Amino acid sequence: MPRPDHHSEVELNFLKSGSVTYLLGGKKTVVEVGKLSVFWAAIPHQIIDFSPDTVYFVATIPLQNFLQWRLPEYFVEQLMHGQFISDPTSDRFESDRQLFEHWVNDLQNQSTEFEHPVLLEMQARLTRLAYKLPVENRGECFTSIANSGLNKVEQMACYVAQNYTEKLTAAQISEFVDLHPNYAMNLFQKTYGTTLINYLTQHRISHAQRLLTTTDLKVTEIALQSGFITISRFNDAFVRSCGCSPRDYRKSHHMTEDVRRVGT
């Protein structure tokens, strides 16, 4: 991927062979063979490495469908806060491989009436994944990101991921990695295909999307909590990124209180 991607669906990954490394919210994450993985793709993500023998499936689930499934709250909250969740074991390798192959066949070669059973099977599989997570991890949400092993550009992305809700400037970010601001911004754009400021803005938009979807906070409060200085800047940036106003986005994607209460 030449630049970070983001979209509103929940994304499933399943590797048959090889390896794939994502930069997701500024953190390097490796997708392992045979372990179903899931993340909310509104978080800026980019494939930064993969092995030549990699063969894998990708499936996307509309956010509205995902939120209506009433999955355990700890599972939904982790995804909405930017966590990359992976099956602890690969003991479902063969059954997951068959599932994805069936989904591909149903969605590519059959009529649209097959979409419903595919979504039901995805719901069941994610429910199993949620209940398979270790109990000690069920209360965790977004964790701190360590800089160890990251190059300068990845460190900048990491710093943005940790601090995007604060008043943050390109000068502060470049100072963090001990680079001249102009050089840092050029290096970042060359690597990720987007400006450092746009990358920062997208993190703030993604944060706002999560709050619009999962809370009843006022739009003005969401704008401030997401790192925007004014409501006008927030509205302009949100429309450019999402193609609709924050209020319209909430109407289409809001998770009801009943859904938020589900789970333990």
C-alpha positions in Angstrom: 0.0 0.0 0.0 1.7 3.2 -1.1 -0.2 5.3 1.5 -2.4 4.8 4.5 -5.9 3.8 3.8 -9.1 4.3 5.9 -12.7 3.4 5.4 -15.7 3.0 7.7 -16.0 -0.8 7.6 -14.8 -3.4 10.0 -12.1 -5.4 8.3 -11.3 -9.1 8.7 -7.9 -10.6 7.6 -7.0 -14.3 7.3 -3.7 -15.5 6.1 -3.3 -18.9 4.4 0.5 -18.4 4.1 3.2 -15.9 4.5 3.0 -12.8 6.7 1.7 -9.2 6.5 2.7 -6.3 8.6 0.4 -3.3 9.1 1.1 0.2 10.5 -2.2 0.7 12.3 -2.6 3.9 14.2 1.2 4.3 14.4 1.8 0.7 15.7 3.5 -2.1 13.8 1.2 -5.2 13.8 1.9 -8.5 12.2 -0.9 -10.7 10.9 -0.1 -14.3 11.6 -1.0 -17.3 9.5 -4.2 -19.1 10.5 -5.3 -16.5 13.1 -8.4 -14.5 12.2 -7.7 -10.8 12.7 -10.1 -7.9 12.9 -9.8 -4.1 13.1 -11.9 -1.0 12.5 -10.6 0.3 9.1 -11.5 3.9 9.9 -8.2 3.9 11.8 -5.5 4.9 9.2 -3.7 1.7 8.3 -1.0 0.7 5.8 0.7 -2.5 4.8 4.4 -1.8 5.2 5.8 -5.3 4.7 4.8 -8.8 3.5 6.5 -12.0 2.5 6.6 -13.2 -1.1 4.6 -16.3 -0.4 1.7 -14.4 1.2 -1.8 -15.6 0.4 -4.6 -14.1 2.4 -8.3 -13.2 2.5 -9.8 -9.8 3.3 -13.5 -9.2 4.1 -15.2 -5.9 5.1 -18.3 -5.6 7.1 -20.4 -2.4 7.0 -20.2 -0.6 10.3 -24.0 -0.4 10.7 -24.3 -4.2 10.3 -21.4 -4.8 12.8 -23.0 -2.6 15.5 -26.4 -4.2 15.1 -25.0 -7.6 15.9 -24.9 -6.9 19.6 -21.5 -8.5 20.1 -19.9 -8.3 23.6 -19.3 -4.8 24.7 -15.6 -5.3 25.6 -15.0 -6.6 22.0 -16.8 -3.7 20.3 -15.2 -1.1 22.5 -11.7 -2.4 21.8 -12.3 -2.2 18.1 -13.8 1.3 18.3 -10.7 2.4 20.3 -8.3 1.3 17.6 -7.3 -2.2 18.8 -6.1 -4.9 16.3 -7.7 -8.1 17.6 -6.4 -11.5 16.6 -7.5 -15.0 17.5 -5.2 -16.2 20.3 -4.6 -19.6 18.5 -4.7 -21.0 15.0 -6.7 -24.0 15.9 -9.6 -22.9 13.6 -7.2 -22.6 10.6 -9.0 -25.2 8.4 -12.5 -24.1 9.3 -11.7 -20.4 8.8 -10.1 -21.2 5.4 -13.2 -23.0 4.3 -15.4 -20.1 5.6 -13.6 -17.5 3.6 -13.6 -19.6 0.5 -17.3 -20.1 0.8 -17.9 -16.4 1.4 -15.9 -15.5 -1.7 -17.8 -18.0 -3.8 -21.2 -16.9 -2.4 -20.5 -13.2 -2.9 -18.9 -13.4 -6.4 -20.8 -16.1 -8.1 -24.3 -16.1 -6.6 -27.2 -13.6 -6.3 -27.4 -10.9 -3.6 -29.7 -13.2 -1.5 -26.5 -14.9 -0.3 -25.2 -11.7 1.4 -27.5 -12.3 4.4 -26.2 -15.8 5.3 -22.6 -14.6 4.8 -23.2 -11.8 7.3 -24.8 -14.3 9.7 -21.8 -16.5 9.5 -19.5 -13.6 10.0 -21.5 -12.6 13.1 -21.2 -16.1 14.5 -17.4 -16.2 13.8 -16.8 -12.9 15.5 -18.9 -13.9 18.5 -16.7 -17.0 18.9 -13.6 -14.8 18.6 -14.9 -12.4 21.3 -15.5 -15.1 23.8 -12.2 -16.7 23.0 -10.2 -13.7 24.1 -8.4 -14.1 27.4 -10.4 -12.8 30.3 -7.6 -10.6 31.5 -7.6 -8.8 28.2 -11.3 -8.1 28.0 -11.1 -4.8 29.9 -8.3 -3.4 27.8 -8.8 -0.7 25.2 -6.2 1.5 23.4 -2.8 0.8 24.8 0.3 3.0 24.7 2.6 2.6 21.7 6.3 2.0 22.1 8.8 3.5 19.7 11.3 0.7 20.0 12.3 -0.7 16.5 10.5 2.1 14.5 12.3 4.3 12.0 12.0 8.1 12.1 8.8 8.3 9.9 7.1 5.5 11.9 8.0 7.3 15.1 6.3 10.4 13.8 3.2 8.3 13.0 3.4 6.8 16.4 3.7 10.2 18.1 0.6 11.4 16.2 -1.3 8.3 17.3 -0.5 9.0 20.9 -1.1 12.8 20.9 -3.6 13.7 18.2 -6.3 14.9 20.7 -3.8 17.5 22.0 -2.8 20.8 20.4 -0.2 19.4 18.1 1.9 21.0 15.4 4.3 19.8 12.7 7.1 21.5 14.6 6.3 19.5 17.8 6.2 16.2 15.9 9.5 16.9 14.0 11.2 17.9 17.3 10.1 14.6 18.8 12.2 12.7 16.2 15.0 15.3 16.2 14.5 16.4 12.6 14.1 19.8 10.9 10.4 20.5 10.4 10.7 20.9 6.6 12.8 17.7 6.2 10.4 15.8 8.5 7.3 16.8 6.6 8.9 16.0 3.2 10.1 12.7 4.5 6.7 11.8 5.9 4.9 12.8 2.7 7.3 10.8 0.5 6.9 7.7 2.7 3.1 7.8 3.3 1.8 9.7 0.3 0.0 12.2 2.5 1.1 15.3 4.5 1.8 15.1 8.2 -1.1 17.5 8.8 -3.5 15.4 6.8 -2.4 12.3 8.7 -3.0 14.1 12.0 -6.4 15.3 10.8 -7.5 11.8 9.8 -6.7 10.5 13.3 -8.9 13.2 14.7 -11.7 12.4 12.3 -11.4 8.7 13.1 -11.7 9.6 16.8 -14.7 11.7 16.1 -16.3 8.9 14.2 -15.9 6.6 17.2 -17.5 9.1 19.5 -20.4 9.9 17.1 -21.0 6.2 16.8 -20.7 5.1 20.4 -21.7 8.1 22.5 -24.4 10.7 22.9 -22.0 13.6 23.3 -22.8 16.9 21.6 -21.1 17.5 18.3 -19.2 20.5 19.7 -17.8 18.5 22.6 -16.8 15.7 20.2 -14.9 18.2 18.1 -13.0 19.5 21.1 -12.3 16.0 22.4 -11.0 15.0 19.0 -8.4 17.7 18.9 -10.1 20.4 16.8 -9.8 23.9 18.0 -13.1 25.2 16.5 -16.4 23.5 15.4 -16.1 25.1 12.0 -12.7 23.5 11.3 -14.1 20.2 12.5 -17.2 20.4 10.3 -15.1 21.3 7.2 -12.6 18.5 7.8 -15.3 16.0 8.5 -17.2 16.8 5.3 -14.1 16.6 3.2 -13.1 13.2 4.8 -16.5 11.5 5.1 -18.7 13.2 2.5 -21.3 14.2 5.1 -21.8 16.3 8.2 -21.0 14.9 11.6 -24.8 14.9 12.4 -25.6 13.0 9.3 -22.9 10.5 10.0 -24.3 10.0 13.5 -27.8 9.3 12.1 -26.4 6.6 9.8 -24.1 4.9 12.2 -25.1 5.6 15.8 -24.9 2.7 18.2 -28.0 2.7 20.4 -27.9 2.5 24.2 -29.3 -1.0 24.1 -26.4 -2.1 21.9 -23.8 -0.4 24.1 -25.1 -2.2 27.2 -24.8 -5.7 25.6 -21.8 -7.8 26.8 -20.0 -8.3 30.0 
